[in-house]
Amino acid sequence: MKRDDWTKLVKVISGVSLLILLALQAIFEQEVTSFWNDIKPYLQIEKSVNMPLWAWAIVAVAVPVLVFVIFYILQRSMTRWQGSGAEIFPYYSVAFSGDKKDKRGHLSFDTFSFEYGETKFLDILVDASIYTGEERFNYKEQIKNYIRSGKQIPTKYLYWTEEGCKLWLDICKRGEYTYYRNSLTLLRRKAFEIAQAIVSSIGSNEIDFVSLGCGDGYKDLLLLKAFVVNLKSDEFIYYYPIDISESMIVEAIRTVAHSSFERDKVKIKAVVGDITLLPLFKPIYNFRTHANLFSLLGNTLGNNSEQEMFESLYNAMSPGDLVLLEVGIGKNPRMHSALFDVKGHKVSYKYIPQGSIPLMALGIPFSLDEIRYEVRKGISMIPDTITTVAYYDNVVLDGNRFSNIKLSSVHQYNPDRFREFVEQRLEVETIIFETESNVAILLAQRH
C-alpha cells in the first residue's frame, strides 16, 4: 500500500473514531453542537494535511482505545433512574472479603461495581439511600421542645437510638404481647391470598414492595415468600424497606437475607428516612413502571399522626398502586398493650416501656410509678375510635418541672368505620379486608 493510501486510511479511521465519540455524546444527552464545533477543524483535511503519518497513526490507535475505555466505564457505572427525569451515577461500593487478610493480618478490601438493587453481596452490604434533610444529632433538643410545648413526642423518636430499636424487638418477642402474636397469625394465613389478589389486580407477577416502617422485616418476609412463587426467570420483586432507623433497616435485610428464600428474585433498595415524607422518595421507588404496594404493618398507622400518614400515602400513590394496612381494632385498650397479659391483667413488669426511650435519651430518670394511661374518644380522625394515651409526670428539664407529658397514643378502630374512611381518604377500592381477634388487615387499590 502506498504512503498516500496509508495516509487516507489512517485519516478515515481517525475520523470514524471522532464520529463515534460524537455519537456517544448524543446518546448520553450532552451538548452536541458545541462538541461538533470543537472537533470540526480536525475533520477538515486541508487543515491537517501537513500532519506527519506517525502522528496520524498514534491518533488512529489512541482514539479507538480511548473510546472503548470511556464506553466501558459508562456502561459499567451509569444507571438511569426511570420516571424521575434524573440521572444518577452510582458509586463503587467497597466491602471486605470474608476471611481474606493482608500481610498485617487485617481484613482485605475489594471494590465491586454495585448496580441498583443488587443482591449479590447481600450478606455484607446492600444498595441504600439516606435522607439527609434532617439533622440527626440534635434530636435531644427536638424532644425537649415537644416536652416544653405540651405536644406528644413523635413516634419516630422511640426508634431513633439503638436502645429504642432493641427494646422494640424485645417487646415483639414477649408472649404477653397479644397484638403482635395475632397479627402474625393473620398475616401467615392471608399472605398467599394477598399475593394472588395483587397479581390479579395489576396483571403482573412483578411487584414493587414499599415497606413503611419495616421493623425487623419478619412480616415483610412472609409477604416476599408469597410474592416470588409465581415469578418467571426474568421477573423480579423490588423491595424498598423504609425506616427512620438504620438499625431497623439492617435487621430487616438480615431477616430477608438469612432465610430459606429465593433472594435472587428480589432486588433491594433500602431507604433511611421518615415515612411521613414518602413523596420525597418517589424517584427511588418509581425506578420502574410497575405498580407499587405500600405496606404499613404493625399498627404503625395507629401509633403515628394519622393526618401525616394519610397525607403521605395519598400523595405517594399513583393510579393502580395498592396499599396494605394493618391496624388494631376492638374496644379493649389493654388488648393492644405489652403492659398487660391476654386476660387484661397488668404483668409483673421487668421491661422498660417503649415510650420511655425519649426520656432516657435525655438522661431523665424513669419510674413506672410516674406513668399513667387514659382511654379517650374523639382524638382520632376516624369515628368510633378508642385511643389510649400514655402520660408521664414529674419531669425536671433545665431546672423546670413538667407534668402530663404525652409519650404515646395508640388507636383502636371500629373496623367498618376504618374501612370507609380509608376508601374515601385515599381514593381506593377494597380488595381484601380480614380480622383476627384485635387485628385487621386491609388491601386496597387506587382507582
Secondary structure, DSSP 8 states (H G I E B T S, - for coil): --HHHHHHHHHHHHHHHHHHHHHHHHHTT--HHHHHHHHGGGG-HHHHTTS-HHHHHHHHHHHHHHHHHHHHHHHHH-EE-TTTS-EE---EEEEEEEEEE-TTS-EEEEEEE--TT--TTTTT---EEE--SS-STTHHHHHHHHHHHT----GGGGSSSHHHHHHHHHHHT-TT-HHHHHHHHHHHHHHHHHHHHHHHHHT-S--EEEEES-TTSHHHHHHHHHHTTT--TT--EEEEEEES-HHHHHHHHHHHHTSSS-GGGEEE-EEES-GGGGGGGHHHHTSSSS-EEEEE-TTHHHHS-HHHHHHHHHHH--TT-EEEEEEEBSS-GGGG-TTB-TTS-B----S--GGGHHHHHTT----GGGEEEEEEES-SSSTT-EEEEEEE--EEETTEEE--EEEEEEEEB-HHHHHHHHHHHHTEEEEEEEEETTEEEEEEEE-
